[in-house]
């Protein structure tokens, strides 16, 4: 099996879309000897900020000297990003070897796994083979019935910011969605939560009380931004002074506050982490595709914002970092997203939208998005390809403007590749 064949198999294995439930992943992992039971975890659920929170947490654990796994989704540029050990992606050779091991087991199942379940099983086996001390594990969807929720009680269950997304599966209210995500909180464990509306916090408080879980809430009151530019933010959070964070945006400060609470919880549980590890881990974190400046002349920024809550954060970033610049939006969106509401807050700040079609079966055609935005009062044009969209956006941007890409994580790889080829 070549790496291309391995990826083809993973992507095509009886694809069923999103099918929450633990029976298939449990069956597959049983056949594999349950590799997930051999490791410790930080388990992270939430609507927004999971990946950034996971990346910062893993960075701190690496600085503390632990062999640290990181499991995230989706990937931005290449599949191997989804499973890393100590900041290094799974190699092609390892991916092929593990896929060859898992394939006959998956093929023998009465009900075959979904792509995410298969990928998760491969990830567990990879982390086991690399003898990880701890794995920072990002939930795929929801929490309660997500394939990652087969793990034993984690060292910390983390809930990041909660918003309305995947409402057809997770519920129509913030409280219903919070209940689903609270499913990763297990008996007699520890939990850290992002501060939210009181009714959402109440869901987590109730869950923790019922399951004898020690709950810590992120210290948002202690957050103070001291300075920021297009390179980094410098901030205080309670007793932590002058932290340097290369991830930009007010929302990333709040994610960092969650990470500090996670680190404190791990220390309380006996993990050997010191303040230097925390400062170094936050300073050196890398998380591509999140208000990510990929070119400074012209200014070209890629952001993975793809729901209304993300776009609210993006508005703040435009106001904080792009004030006085002409902003051209390069955007595409999936048809099942609430794009009607999603674009509304950012529209007054965008001079012109350049619309592209994401490379995904759930895509919204660029022409339909351009028509929607035009009808909503914006100036928008559709392009046939992502490469054409990049060229058009750069042309409209000129020397003094900024191109801002957002709307779907699935377009980011094609956008970067097109930019590199110019």
PyMOL commands that set and color helices and strands:
alter all, ss='L'
color gray80, all
select helices_A, chain A and resi 3-12+23-31+35-38+50-63+79-82+92-107+115-129+147-150+167-170+174-184+198-210+250-268+275-283+308-321+339-342+344-347+366-375+386-397+409-420
alter helices_A, ss='H'
color red, helices_A
select strands_A, chain A and resi 40-45+68-71+83-85+88-89+134-138+156-159+190-193+214-217+223-228+233-237+240-245+292-296+299-302+327-331+352-355+380-382+402-406
alter strands_A, ss='S'
color yellow, strands_A
deselect
rebuild
show_as cartoon
